[in-house]
Amino acid sequence: MQVRPDELHTRTCRVVTHGRRTGAEHVVTVWFVIIERRFYAASRHGLRGDWLQNALEAGSLEVRSAKGSWQGAATLAAPEEIPQVLDAFAAKYRQHPSIIAAWRQDPPVFVRADLG
């Protein structure tokens, strides 16, 4: 039985996109948070991240875990969302305070997907 995205409590998940040129499936493992059925993940390589570029060009991405799979419209998180997103990451990944502190000083690029 598939759970709702907001019931997904794993530490990581897989983001699936398709190559902009090849169409080949591209899968990356990411840290993530869910806020009001919206999925947020940080791109380690900022706007240069291949999976992020794929998601933004396609306008969608797929989130996979052992509990299910969801697709949603992908955009960059709006600047006004970043404080709440960082707080959610800080709560979920509290065992990594140095990473969260660095993100607060220089926030990464966050993708947002509305998983409905």
C-alpha positions in Angstrom: 0.0 0.0 0.0 1.4 3.4 -1.0 1.6 6.0 1.6 0.9 9.7 1.1 4.0 11.8 0.5 3.6 13.6 3.9 3.8 10.1 5.6 7.2 9.5 4.1 9.7 9.5 7.0 12.8 8.0 5.5 16.1 9.9 5.7 16.6 9.9 1.9 14.7 9.2 -1.3 15.4 9.0 -4.9 14.7 11.7 -7.4 14.1 10.6 -10.9 14.4 12.8 -13.9 15.0 12.2 -17.6 18.0 13.6 -19.5 17.4 16.7 -21.5 19.2 15.4 -24.5 19.1 11.6 -24.2 15.8 11.1 -22.4 17.6 8.5 -20.3 16.4 8.0 -16.7 18.6 9.9 -14.2 18.3 8.8 -10.5 19.9 10.6 -7.6 19.6 10.0 -3.8 18.8 13.1 -1.9 17.9 14.5 1.6 14.4 15.9 1.5 11.6 17.3 3.6 7.8 17.4 3.0 6.0 20.6 4.0 2.2 20.6 3.3 2.5 17.9 0.6 5.3 19.8 -1.1 8.6 18.0 -1.6 11.8 20.0 -1.1 15.4 18.8 -1.9 18.7 20.6 -2.1 20.9 20.5 -5.2 24.5 19.9 -4.1 25.7 21.5 -7.3 23.3 24.4 -7.3 21.8 25.3 -10.6 24.5 23.3 -12.3 23.1 20.0 -10.9 22.2 17.8 -13.8 19.1 16.3 -12.2 17.9 19.8 -11.2 18.4 21.1 -14.8 16.4 18.0 -16.1 13.6 18.6 -13.6 13.3 22.3 -14.4 13.4 21.9 -18.1 10.7 19.1 -18.0 8.8 21.0 -15.3 8.4 17.7 -13.3 10.2 15.1 -11.4 9.4 11.7 -9.7 10.1 10.9 -6.1 10.7 7.2 -5.3 11.0 5.4 -2.0 10.3 1.9 -0.8 6.9 3.2 0.3 5.8 4.5 -3.1 6.4 6.8 -6.1 5.0 10.2 -6.7 5.2 12.7 -9.6 4.9 16.4 -9.3 5.4 19.8 -11.0 9.0 20.9 -10.3 10.1 24.5 -9.7 12.7 26.3 -7.7 11.7 27.1 -4.1 10.7 30.7 -3.8 13.1 32.9 -1.7 10.3 33.5 0.9 10.0 29.7 1.4 13.7 29.2 2.2 13.6 29.9 6.0 10.7 27.4 6.5 12.5 24.8 4.3 15.8 25.3 6.3 13.9 24.9 9.6 12.3 21.7 8.3 15.7 20.3 7.3 17.2 21.4 10.6 14.5 19.4 12.5 14.8 16.3 10.3 18.6 16.2 10.1 19.5 17.5 13.5 22.3 15.0 13.8 24.1 17.1 11.1 24.2 20.6 12.7 27.3 21.8 10.8 25.7 21.1 7.5 22.5 22.9 8.5 24.5 25.8 9.9 26.4 26.1 6.6 23.2 26.1 4.7 21.8 28.8 6.9 24.8 31.0 6.0 24.7 30.2 2.3 21.5 28.4 1.4 21.6 25.8 -1.4 19.3 25.8 -4.4 16.1 24.0 -3.4 13.8 22.3 -5.8 10.1 22.1 -4.9 7.7 19.6 -6.3 3.9 19.7 -5.6 3.1 16.0 -5.1 -0.6 16.7 -4.8 
